[in-house]
Amino acid sequence: MEFKSSTAENLPVYYVGQHESRRQLPISPHTVSRAFDCNYDMITTPITTPMFHSRVLTLLSNHFSEHKDGYLEDATPTVTSLSATDTAITPGDTIQKLVGTASPWVDLSSPDPVVYNVSCKVLELEISYAAFCGLGNVVLRGPKLQYGGSHGEGVVQYAYAVQELLALNNYTQILIHLPMMYHPDQDGDDVEGSLSTCTRQEYVEEGGRSKHDLLGTWDAWHIIRTLCKYNSRLFVGKNIFIDPISSHALFVGFDVSAAPASKSRVLKEVDAGSLEVLPSFFVLGAMGSKTDI
């Protein structure tokens, strides 16, 4: 008879998922089958298509052009429901093996009310349709912390938007993707066609870029989960392999639910023996399953 130590019994179970940040083609059953043949436990898929992205950008551009001199300047344009060309996912046998990725080009932290409201509407459409298809898990990009001279001002409105998304149904689990620690360069508009580039300058506070903020992402996550009343369907994913190991001590036992990392980065950390830090991040959720996307 074999006896397992108490330490081994408390270790979390890891599931490995395959993610492509620039994936645009729909995920077919054949793609899912090939991913499982490669020993992946799940695969990510964007909820909407580039066609939908283009439609929203055109809508926003036309709105600003039409109302730049009128009193309806801050009225929110109407984002109509998703059409067949706006999304590639449908209900099916493989839907439970997929993790949805919400549009990374939205900006829930924008000080521009039009950009913020359009971003909210886009995510409402995506979360609602994902739930209709049976997609239970959705990854949402974290808040943009730096806008001109203001730092962290948009986190509260981001949290209220997430609260509204959670209230859309009782099914969808939302995972907020955050870096381990804040770097000014991470707030760049690296996503092509990001709505943050549409933010009007009159809403942006003048000032220089802030320095590294060791606790910036922790403060952001604390505000989000507090305003969402510690919703049991709200989780966080951290890039634990990107930042210096010295910063990891601040987040030990942080109940991380996902640890995104490139394959080359994971192999490098294996060689360096740094993967030993993983259990300390998942310790609070050791009784449940954790995801490494």
Disulfide bonds with the S-S distance in Angstrom:
none
